[in-house]
Amino acid sequence: MRSFQPPLEPAQSPPDVPAPIPAPYRPQKHTKWTDEQVAPLRALVASYGPIGKWQDIAGGIPGRDHGSCSAKWVQLNSTDVRGKWSAAEDENIRLAVTRVRGDDQENEIDRDEVAERVPGRSRAQFKSAREERLDPTLTNGKWTDDEDQALELAFNKYPYKWAQIAQEVPRRTQRQCRPRFFTLCPLLKQ
């Protein structure tokens, strides 16, 4: 059974409880990294190592917490290319798909194998480029009246379900259907 202890006087504090630790410094959100911050980040990671010591590393970089230091380190060491695809990259994808698929044009391709043959781009980037721009079965360009009509009928059948809508509109992707629909019917935009 617990023994009752009288409440402490406001001026007293229990002897075995340490003094409160001040809250860590919280930097402003979304501040851009400067060269003066990146240089010590590189030096501290070289000293501590890139795994598990982010609190210590952040202590040496004014205005940054452990999460922002870790995220910046990942960004600095990323080999992925971002942004628009070049014509050479598009051609590399076409060649890689042909090599992986071989003679069997109906054969499903192994995306990981193709992505490995296109350096600097992730599997997700490859999937997006292949399925939304480079697939030879897709129609890119101006929409026909028949396609517009099929799009409106599909929207009435599956409101705002763009993957299902795209299946009803031949040779168009969901990323093509959604903006086209809102061009035709701007008042329905959510």
C-alpha positions as MATLAB code, in Angstrom:
seq = 'MRSFQPPLEPAQSPPDVPAPIPAPYRPQKHTKWTDEQVAPLRALVASYGPIGKWQDIAGGIPGRDHGSCSAKWVQLNSTDVRGKWSAAEDENIRLAVTRVRGDDQENEIDRDEVAERVPGRSRAQFKSAREERLDPTLTNGKWTDDEDQALELAFNKYPYKWAQIAQEVPRRTQRQCRPRFFTLCPLLKQ';
ca = [
       0.000    0.000    0.000;
       1.256    3.476   -0.861;
       2.010    5.850    1.900;
       0.412    9.234    1.781;
       2.746   12.171    1.229;
       1.603   15.687    1.953;
       1.661   18.099   -0.983;
       4.888   20.026   -1.488;
       5.180   23.675   -0.760;
       5.353   25.756   -3.941;
       8.975   26.723   -3.243;
      10.052   23.099   -2.756;
      10.871   20.596   -5.469;
      11.499   16.905   -4.978;
      15.213   16.192   -4.568;
      15.332   13.366   -7.133;
      13.677   15.244  -10.038;
      16.115   17.073  -12.327;
      15.536   20.659  -13.332;
      13.366   21.063  -16.414;
      15.239   21.010  -19.695;
      14.489   23.896  -22.010;
      12.646   22.948  -25.180;
      14.895   22.527  -28.211;
      15.184   25.395  -30.619;
      12.582   25.149  -33.367;
      13.701   26.752  -36.622;
      11.322   28.671  -38.811;
       9.509   26.365  -41.168;
      10.649   26.157  -44.771;
      13.786   28.240  -44.490;
      16.220   27.704  -47.319;
      19.560   26.113  -46.491;
      22.576   28.365  -46.917;
      26.094   27.368  -47.922;
      27.154   28.362  -44.389;
      24.823   25.641  -43.038;
      25.572   22.940  -45.625;
      29.342   23.016  -45.039;
      29.092   22.194  -41.303;
      26.418   19.591  -42.079;
      28.881   17.761  -44.324;
      31.635   18.037  -41.716;
      29.431   16.864  -38.834;
      28.078   13.901  -40.820;
      31.655   12.956  -41.675;
      32.439   13.101  -37.954;
      29.339   11.387  -36.505;
      28.272    9.222  -39.444;
      24.948    9.425  -41.292;
      22.994    6.993  -39.106;
      21.289    7.769  -35.809;
      23.191   10.851  -34.606;
      20.995   13.585  -36.081;
      20.299   15.244  -32.693;
      24.038   15.687  -32.165;
      24.575   16.869  -35.731;
      21.723   19.403  -35.465;
      23.304   20.774  -32.288;
      26.211   22.018  -34.395;
      24.075   23.797  -36.997;
      22.298   26.911  -35.723;
      18.696   27.205  -36.811;
      18.238   23.535  -37.786;
      16.667   20.573  -36.035;
      17.441   16.876  -36.443;
      14.663   16.305  -38.982;
      15.743   19.079  -41.319;
      19.390   17.962  -41.100;
      18.469   14.394  -41.980;
      16.229   15.497  -44.866;
      18.891   17.823  -46.269;
      21.497   15.051  -46.089;
      19.231   12.721  -48.065;
      18.634   15.479  -50.625;
      22.359   16.208  -50.961;
      23.128   12.538  -51.590;
      20.233   11.749  -53.912;
      21.240   10.616  -57.389;
      17.715   10.944  -58.781;
      17.172   13.520  -61.474;
      14.100   15.689  -61.080;
      12.076   17.708  -63.520;
      11.343   17.303  -67.206;
      12.635   14.316  -69.092;
      15.065   14.977  -71.924;
      14.606   13.527  -75.402;
      17.659   11.332  -74.763;
      16.060    9.925  -71.592;
      12.827    9.218  -73.481;
      14.804    7.356  -76.121;
      16.675    5.427  -73.390;
      13.322    4.280  -72.010;
      12.118    3.151  -75.428;
      15.337    1.201  -76.011;
      15.300   -0.323  -72.518;
      11.683   -1.443  -72.911;
      12.502   -3.022  -76.275;
      15.501   -4.870  -74.821;
      13.628   -6.109  -71.744;
      10.498   -7.079  -73.632;
      12.319   -8.751  -76.512;
      10.322  -10.082  -79.459;
       7.141  -10.710  -77.476;
       5.299   -7.364  -77.696;
       2.443   -8.676  -75.531;
       4.848   -9.603  -72.741;
       4.478   -7.543  -69.554;
       7.693   -5.647  -68.833;
       9.652   -5.763  -65.594;
       9.649   -2.107  -64.501;
      12.533   -2.566  -62.072;
      14.750   -3.999  -64.798;
      13.913   -1.166  -67.178;
      14.378    1.473  -64.452;
      17.882    0.099  -63.785;
      18.735    0.709  -67.440;
      17.690    4.370  -67.218;
      20.194    5.870  -64.745;
      19.256    8.800  -62.541;
      15.500    8.179  -62.509;
      13.481    6.274  -59.939;
      11.101    3.403  -60.610;
       8.134    5.702  -59.915;
       9.429    8.293  -62.390;
       9.890    5.593  -65.004;
       6.365    4.257  -64.422;
       4.901    7.731  -64.766;
       6.815    8.524  -67.956;
       6.075    5.179  -69.549;
       2.398    4.993  -68.686;
       1.516    8.642  -69.184;
       3.666    9.892  -72.047;
       5.611    7.213  -73.878;
       3.111    4.374  -74.180;
       2.594    4.008  -77.945;
      -1.053    3.051  -77.426;
      -1.884    6.459  -75.890;
      -3.272    9.427  -77.740;
      -1.482   12.665  -76.961;
      -2.793   15.910  -78.293;
      -6.123   17.395  -79.210;
      -9.280   15.718  -77.949;
     -11.993   14.684  -80.416;
     -15.705   15.275  -79.918;
     -16.201   11.522  -79.440;
     -13.584   11.464  -76.686;
     -15.215   14.452  -74.979;
     -18.580   12.723  -75.103;
     -17.110    9.469  -73.731;
     -15.451   11.472  -70.949;
     -18.716   13.138  -69.916;
     -20.585    9.813  -69.949;
     -17.838    8.177  -67.881;
     -17.898   11.038  -65.375;
     -21.661   10.659  -64.967;
     -21.128    6.935  -64.355;
     -18.106    7.296  -61.977;
     -18.071   10.835  -60.548;
     -14.520   11.957  -59.621;
     -13.102    8.397  -59.927;
     -10.474    9.235  -62.508;
      -8.889    5.786  -62.845;
     -12.288    4.259  -63.666;
     -13.190    7.177  -65.927;
      -9.941    6.727  -67.891;
     -10.805    3.075  -68.511;
     -13.984    4.250  -70.258;
     -12.126    6.710  -72.505;
      -9.955    4.736  -74.945;
      -6.279    5.687  -75.300;
      -6.394    8.380  -72.580;
      -4.949    8.326  -69.042;
      -6.496    9.589  -65.847;
      -4.008   12.481  -65.870;
      -5.364   13.449  -69.266;
      -9.036   12.939  -68.388;
      -9.203   15.042  -65.239;
      -7.914   18.357  -66.621;
      -9.863   17.877  -69.848;
     -13.080   17.340  -67.929;
     -12.587   20.490  -65.867;
     -11.858   22.427  -69.044;
     -15.212   21.263  -70.395;
     -17.099   21.702  -67.101;
     -15.259   24.272  -64.943;
     -18.177   24.704  -62.523;
     -17.794   21.102  -61.292;
     -14.180   21.590  -60.197;
     -13.818   20.724  -56.520;
];
